[in-house]
């Protein structure tokens, strides 16, 4: 399998770290000024430690909609691969951002673009794009499937955090609320085709860590064991114990790298999940992966784009001349409940 093209579209409202601090002030006018200032200092320090600089939100005053960015990304990816809409044989929609539990969001995208191909949704949080790529590789071995679009629309800020996430509550809340301040919005479209270069994937499951990052539905308690980490910010609101997840990730990655047949050291360039910049880079360095092999610059520009973080980083690396056709690359996504390395060819 090979990637024929990747496209990224982000909304227009640029949100700097200073903007995040301003939003905290705006939504806490009822709090003592000294408490708000102290909270802002703590958040500012954490933002600096992660390497956060900016991210983008939809400008609701301008009427920006997720679907428009998704379809624009698809149109650009098709143009980059010199394909028409009629050439698409399968559309896989993946990620956290979605407008529907039922039916598949893929159908609404196909309708907007006038596509008549097969389509379905796949969800595994930040791991979704990687899972969708692996599945696309199997479909490309089938007759009649030559071009697969893997698409995400990670537009979640207003749906799963804003503005509640900016209100100051119990001091312990920052431990599972801070990661929401690093989230950005964007859509990517990845066009993949068959090739004679096989990709390899490996996974390390850690189901006991699933509750560390969650967005619960109303009926979540009927579908999970009791866990005090679930729904701490309310129904439909984002919860993420970022520091705890990094601690778990270090041990899990070390075990996975030790047993996996995928040798990251042989990769020309490695793309980790962009949940942060400095902590992720430090983690990989502790695992013996040299800095010059890692590309994680997208986080500073776009924030944590969830399942869109790695394709966005690959596109940025190509634009900067770091990623070129013919290189052997690796991706290292991570998600609550699972982590994975994947080895791929950029023919």
Secondary structure as the mmCIF struct_conf table of DSSP 4:
data_model
#
loop_
_struct_conf.conf_type_id
_struct_conf.id
_struct_conf.beg_label_comp_id
_struct_conf.beg_label_asym_id
_struct_conf.beg_label_seq_id
_struct_conf.end_label_comp_id
_struct_conf.end_label_asym_id
_struct_conf.end_label_seq_id
STRN STRN1 UNK A 2 UNK A 9
BEND BEND1 UNK A 12 UNK A 12
STRN STRN2 UNK A 13 UNK A 16
HELX_RH_AL_P HELX_RH_AL_P1 UNK A 17 UNK A 26
TURN_TY1_P TURN_TY1_P1 UNK A 27 UNK A 30
BEND BEND2 UNK A 31 UNK A 31
HELX_RH_AL_P HELX_RH_AL_P2 UNK A 33 UNK A 50
TURN_TY1_P TURN_TY1_P2 UNK A 51 UNK A 51
STRN STRN3 UNK A 54 UNK A 57
HELX_RH_3T_P HELX_RH_3T_P1 UNK A 60 UNK A 62
TURN_TY1_P TURN_TY1_P3 UNK A 63 UNK A 63
HELX_RH_AL_P HELX_RH_AL_P3 UNK A 66 UNK A 80
TURN_TY1_P TURN_TY1_P4 UNK A 81 UNK A 82
HELX_RH_3T_P HELX_RH_3T_P2 UNK A 85 UNK A 87
STRN STRN4 UNK A 90 UNK A 94
BEND BEND3 UNK A 95 UNK A 96
BEND BEND4 UNK A 99 UNK A 99
BEND BEND5 UNK A 101 UNK A 103
HELX_RH_AL_P HELX_RH_AL_P4 UNK A 105 UNK A 113
TURN_TY1_P TURN_TY1_P5 UNK A 114 UNK A 114
BEND BEND6 UNK A 117 UNK A 117
STRN STRN5 UNK A 118 UNK A 122
HELX_RH_3T_P HELX_RH_3T_P3 UNK A 125 UNK A 127
HELX_RH_AL_P HELX_RH_AL_P5 UNK A 128 UNK A 139
TURN_TY1_P TURN_TY1_P6 UNK A 140 UNK A 141
BEND BEND7 UNK A 142 UNK A 142
TURN_TY1_P TURN_TY1_P7 UNK A 143 UNK A 144
STRN STRN6 UNK A 147 UNK A 154
HELX_RH_AL_P HELX_RH_AL_P6 UNK A 157 UNK A 160
TURN_TY1_P TURN_TY1_P8 UNK A 161 UNK A 163
HELX_RH_3T_P HELX_RH_3T_P4 UNK A 164 UNK A 166
BEND BEND8 UNK A 167 UNK A 167
HELX_RH_3T_P HELX_RH_3T_P5 UNK A 171 UNK A 173
HELX_RH_AL_P HELX_RH_AL_P7 UNK A 174 UNK A 177
HELX_RH_3T_P HELX_RH_3T_P6 UNK A 178 UNK A 182
STRN STRN7 UNK A 183 UNK A 183
STRN STRN8 UNK A 186 UNK A 193
BEND BEND9 UNK A 196 UNK A 197
STRN STRN9 UNK A 200 UNK A 205
HELX_RH_3T_P HELX_RH_3T_P7 UNK A 207 UNK A 212
STRN STRN10 UNK A 213 UNK A 215
TURN_TY1_P TURN_TY1_P9 UNK A 218 UNK A 219
HELX_RH_3T_P HELX_RH_3T_P8 UNK A 220 UNK A 223
BEND BEND10 UNK A 224 UNK A 224
TURN_TY1_P TURN_TY1_P10 UNK A 228 UNK A 233
TURN_TY1_P TURN_TY1_P11 UNK A 235 UNK A 236
STRN STRN11 UNK A 238 UNK A 240
HELX_RH_AL_P HELX_RH_AL_P8 UNK A 242 UNK A 259
BEND BEND11 UNK A 261 UNK A 261
HELX_RH_3T_P HELX_RH_3T_P9 UNK A 264 UNK A 266
BEND BEND12 UNK A 268 UNK A 268
STRN STRN12 UNK A 269 UNK A 272
BEND BEND13 UNK A 275 UNK A 275
BEND BEND14 UNK A 277 UNK A 277
HELX_RH_AL_P HELX_RH_AL_P9 UNK A 278 UNK A 286
TURN_TY1_P TURN_TY1_P12 UNK A 287 UNK A 288
HELX_RH_3T_P HELX_RH_3T_P10 UNK A 291 UNK A 293
STRN STRN13 UNK A 294 UNK A 294
TURN_TY1_P TURN_TY1_P13 UNK A 297 UNK A 297
HELX_RH_AL_P HELX_RH_AL_P10 UNK A 298 UNK A 302
STRN STRN14 UNK A 304 UNK A 304
HELX_RH_3T_P HELX_RH_3T_P11 UNK A 306 UNK A 308
HELX_RH_AL_P HELX_RH_AL_P11 UNK A 309 UNK A 319
TURN_TY1_P TURN_TY1_P14 UNK A 320 UNK A 321
BEND BEND15 UNK A 322 UNK A 323
TURN_TY1_P TURN_TY1_P15 UNK A 325 UNK A 326
STRN STRN15 UNK A 327 UNK A 335
TURN_TY1_P TURN_TY1_P16 UNK A 336 UNK A 337
STRN STRN16 UNK A 338 UNK A 346
#
